[in-house]
Amino acid sequence: MKEISAPALLNYPPEQLVDVRENAEVRSGIIPGAIHIPLGEIPGRMQELDKSMPVTIICRSGNRSAHAAEYLESFGYETVNVTGGMKSWPGEISR
């Protein structure tokens, strides 16, 4: 899996950004344009993702997103984990 830091993501906005935090965490804000799929729902909802382009994944700190990235890669998705997660995100969020 590839990695990108949360601040670097500002300069390279992904075509597909998935936020795997839980519902309560997302209530505090989400990156505009991100798709919210909690980590536990990835197996049942991965068909919502476009397999023809990389899937960039973010969580609170980068740990859960790494697990999601590994899981999706096992099904042939190209993934990018956002290190530092939302704790390091310096950009806009929507509520």
N, C-alpha and C positions, 0 to 999 in steps of 0.2 A: 504494500500500500504506500502511496505517496503521502507526504505531509505538507502542510502549509500553516504558518502561524496565523492567529486571528488578525493581528495588525496587517500582515501581508495580504490577507483576503480583501482588504479595502482596495488594493491596486489590481487585483485579479478576480473580479466578481465571477463566480461560477454560474454556469447555465442551470445547474441543478444543485440546490443546497437543501439538505435535509437536517432538521433539528430533531434529535432523538431524546430530548429531555421529557420528563413527565409533564402532564397537563398543568399541575400546580406551578411548576418551574416556568413554563411558557407564559403563564399569566403575568409574570413580571416583565415580559417583553421578548420579542422575537425579531430576528433580522428580516426586514421587509423582503418579501419574495420567497422566503424559505418555506419549505413544505414541512409540516409538523407530523412526524410519525414516531411515537414513543418507541424506545428500544424494544420492548416486549411485543410490539405489533409489527416489527420489520418482517418476520417470516410470512405473515398473512397479507402484507400490503406491498411487498417489494415489486409486484407487478405494476404498481402505479409509477414506478421509476423507468425512465428511458434508458435502456441498456446500451444504446448506441452512443451515449456521451458519459463522461465521468460524473460520478456522484460524489459531491463534497459533503462531508458529514460533520456536524457540530453537536456538542453537548455542553455541559457546564464547565468541565475542565479538560476534556480530551480523552478520558478513559473509556466512557461508554461509546463514544463515537469510534474509537479504535476497534472495539468489539464489533460494532455494527459494520464497519468497513471490512474487517476480516470475514465476517459472515457473508456479506454481499459478494466479496471476491470469490468465495467458494462456489458461487453460482454464476461466475463469469462477468460480474460487474467490475468496471474500473473505478477505484475509489481514491478519495483524498481525505485524510483525517485532518481536522483543524486542531492543532495543538494549542493548548491554553484555553480553548473553548470560549464560552460566553463570558467567563471571568476576565478574559483578556481582550474582549471585543471593544474597540474604540469607536465604532461607528454608530449609526442610527439604529434604534429599535422601534418597533411598533407594538402597541399594547392592545 
